[in-house]
Amino acid sequence: MTAYNMLRNGGGVGNGGQPWVLRWSNRIRLTWLSFTLFFILVFFPLIAHYYLTTIDEAGGPDKRIFGPRPGGELCEVKHVQDLCRIRESVSEELLQLEAKRQELNGEIARLNIKIEACKKSIDNAKQDLLQLKNVISQTEHSYKELMAQNQPKLSLPVRLLPDKDDAGLPLPKSAHSCRLHSCFDYSRCPLTSGFPVYVYDTAVYPWGENIDPLVKQAFASSIKSSIYVIDNPNIACLYIVLVGELQDSSSSSSSYSSLSPTNLEKQLHALPYWRTDGHNHLLVHLSRKSMTQNFLYNVSTGRAAVAQSTFLERQYREGFDLVLSPLVHALSEPNFLEVPPQVPVKRKYLFSFQGEKVESLKSSLQEGPPQSFEEEMEGDPPADYDDRIIGTLKAVQDSRLDQVLVEFTCKNRPWPSLPTEWALCGEREERLGVLKASTFALVISPGNGQLVASAGCGMRLFEALEVGAIPVVLGDHSRLPYHQLISWSEAALIVPKQRITELHFLLRSISDNDLLAMRRQGRFLWETYLSTAESVFSTILASVRTRIQIPAAPIREEPAQEIPHKAGKAAGTDPNMADNGDLDLGPVETEPPYASPRYLRNFTYTAADTYRTWNRPPGPFHLFPHTPLDPVLPSEAKFLGSGTGFRPIGGGTGGSGKEFQAALGGNVPREQFTVVMLTYEREEVLMNSLERLNGLPYLNKVVVVWNSPKPPSDDLLWPDIGLPIVTTQGILIAQGLREAMAAWGLPEDKLVCMTTDNAGNITLAAELNQWTRLQCFGHRLHLAIENAMKDDRIDRAVGLCKKVVSSFSYSWRRKRELAEAQRELKLPEHSLHSLSECPTRWGSRQAMIGRVLEQLKAIAQEIPHPYMAEH
C-alpha cells in the first residue's frame, strides 16, 4: 500500500525529475517539425526558381524555356505556318463542298417537283381510269335494269283531248242525288288532258245584265290569268257559267223582275253546250255581301254542279257542289302591310262577337209559297240555341275573368242577312279593328240547322282569318269553304252549340304554341285560297281538278339569259391557291354530272298527297319536278326487290352505315347538288372561289348569277373545273316586271315606255325585257342637286345635323329633355327620330335640315353653349 502510493506520487527522490524531461522533449519535437515545414514551403520554391533561371541564361536564347523568343510574329514559326496553310486549304475545300451541296439541293428540289407532278398526273390518270370504269359499269348496270324493268318511269304526259260528241251517261235517280260517279262525264277529262276549261261569256246571255259589275270584272280578270281556260269548247273538260251575284233590285235593269227561277232555268238549258242535262257544267255564284240571293234553290240545275256561299241541307250535294268564300276583294289587292303580326299570341280580348239576329227577311225571288228559299227557312225552324248562347256569353262577360267583347245589338242599322242568321254590325274597318284586338273570333252559325252554309258566316270567317283572329265556329253542322279538301281543324275551332257552356274553359285551355300554329295556318289558308278574286277562281278550278284526280299544270320554267364566257386555265394550276390539307370533302366523284329525275310523281302527287298539297305551302296550283317532301325508300327496301337505280356499295365490296352514305348519298339512288353563286364586281374572288370547287364530290354544276351592271371582261379566263359553269344575268327584276304586267292584265305590246331611275339593276331589267326606258326627271334632278352640293362646308354642316339628330334619336334622356324644352319654348313637339339623311331617300336631307332649323332653339338649350358656339 505504501509502495503503491509512492509510485503514484512520483516515486522516490531519484525519480523526481522524469515527468519534466518528457514534457520538454515533446515541445522540442513539435518545434522541429514546424521549422522543417516552413523551410520546405518557403525556401524550396525560391531555390527551384533560381535554379531554373540559371539554366535559361546558360543555355542561350534559342534554348530558353521561359520568356519570349526572338523573331517578332507568331506566324513565322514553322509549325504555325503549316497550321495556317492547312486552315486555308480546308476553308477552300469547305467552300467548294458547300457550293456542291447547294447545287445538289437545287437538283433534289427540281426532282421533287417533277416527282410530285408525276404523282399528280398518275393520280389524275387513275381517277380518270376509275371514272371510265365506273361509267362502263354503270352503263352495263343501267342496261340490265332497262332490259329487266317492266314499268318505265313516267315523265310529263302526252296530252289527250276528249271527243266532240259525248257517249252519254245513265240518268241518276234524281238531280239531288248527283255525285261525281253518276253526274260527271270522266271521258271528257282524260288524265293527260291538262284539264281544259271553257268559260261562258255572260255578256251574251240575258242574266248577265243583272250580275254585279265588280263581280263580272273580277271574274273576267281571273279568267285571263288562268292557264286552264281555253277558247275551244269542243275539247273542254269543264264548262263554267257565272250566274251571280246579282245587283240590288233597285239599281238593276228592268229585266231584273223577269229573272225568275223558271226563266233562269230555261236560259241555262238553252246554253249551247248544256247537252240536255248540264253535265260537266259548274254554276258559279260569287257573293260580295253578307246577304246573298240563293235563287238557284228553286232552279233545276240537272247534272251541273253549283259553287256558291249559301246552301240549304237539302240543296247541297256532298262531294259534288262547292262551298265558296265570299269575294271581299273583288278588284283590289288586300293591303298586307296592315295585316297585324302573328305575335303576341294573346291579344286584348280573349274572344269577341258583334252581331244582331234578324228573324225575317223578304225575298226578291218569291214565286209563291212555299217555293222560295226564305219561306223554306221560315216554315219549320229547328231547335234554337241562340238564347242559351246569349245568356252564356253575357255571363262570361259579366264574370270579368277574362276581357271579352260581346254585343248582340248593333249601334247602327245592321247589315241585311238571311233569316235566323246573325247580321253584321258596323263598317268593315270597325269590325277589323275589333278583330285585331281579339285572340278568338266567334262565328255563330244560323239558328236554322237546314242552312249549312251562308255568306254571312263566310264573311265573318274571312275577316277573322285576314287579321289573325282564330275563328271559333259554333255549330258543327256548318260547311266551311272547300271543307272536303281543307283541314279547317288546324286553323279554326269547330264546336257544337251544345258545348256553349264549356266554351270559356276550352278557349282558356289552349296553349300559346297551339294558338300560334293555328294563326299561321289560318294566314296560309287566307292568302292562298280566299284573299283575292284570282285565288278564289284558281281554288275553284283546283277543287274540281283534284276531285277528278287530274294533275296540275307543271310550274312554268323561266329561261335564263346566259352570258358567254371562256375557260382558259385548268383548275389547280394557280400557285396562290391554298391547299386544303387533310380536309375531307367526301369520296371522289366517279360519275359524270347527270340531270335529276323530274316529274316522277305526276299522278300520285295529286291522288295520294291531297291533304298535304292543300294544307301545306305552296298549295295545289302547280306540279313541281320534285319536292323535298317526296317519300324515300327505307334502307332495306333496295335490297329486297326495290333496288332499281341503286348501285353496289363500295364498288361491290359492300358495307353499311358510313360506307352506304358515302357511296349512295342517302336513301336515293343518286344525289348531286348545284352551287349558286351571286357576284357583283368581284372577279378575282369569284375565280378563286370557282377554282376551289374543283373535285368537289356530288357537284353537278355551278350557276353564277352576274349582278354587275357590266358584263364580264373579254380577257377574263374562267377556271376549267370539269363541270359546266352557267353564267346568267340577274333577271329577277325583269321577270317580276313581266309578272306584274300580267297580273294587272296589261299587254306588253301596249307598253309605250317605262319610267325608272338610273340604277344598274333596273336598267338591265328594261334591256332584258326590251322595253323603252324613260329616265325619271325627279331622279335626274336629285342627282343634279347632289352634284351641286359637293362642298366641304355643306358636308360639314350636314354632318353636324346628322350628329345632332342621332344624339336626340338614340338617347331617351335627350328625347325627354328636348320635349321639355319644346313645351317651354312653345315649339311644335316634333321628334328628331328617323330623320337622318339617307342617300336613297330623296328629300331626306331637306327634311332633316328643316327639322333642325325648326327646333334650333330647343336644341341650343339642351346642348352645351361652348359646343354650339364652336359650330
Order of alpha helices (4+ residues) and beta strands (2+ residues): alpha-alpha-alpha-alpha-beta-alpha-beta-alpha-beta-beta-beta-beta-beta-beta-alpha-alpha-beta-beta-alpha-beta-beta-alpha-beta-beta-alpha-alpha-alpha-beta-alpha-alpha-alpha-beta-alpha-beta-beta-beta-alpha-beta-alpha-beta-alpha-alpha-alpha-alpha-alpha-alpha
